[in-house]
């Protein structure tokens, strides 16, 4: 599925992923390929982006805020203070602050 993480300053991430784990207002949740459409409010926490090892592509990280998980090299982490998420047609858009 496709993931975009957008902040007021930059497009932080734009690429293909296999899963994303998010800090919801009521707790952490995960979105996988072909998830039902959803709109959700995000709380403060870490967005965990899982990328398939064979499909890894470099991305432009102008913000310097995306970092690799120490436990898993194919998982990128991005800390947010809150935001909104939309999942529709196998595309996830996160508007983060």
Secondary structure, DSSP 8 states (H G I E B T S, - for coil): -EEEEE-SS-EEEEEE-SEEEEEETTEEEEEETT---EEEEE-SEEEEEE--GGG------TTS-EEE-SS-TTEEEEEES-EEEEEETTEEEEEE-
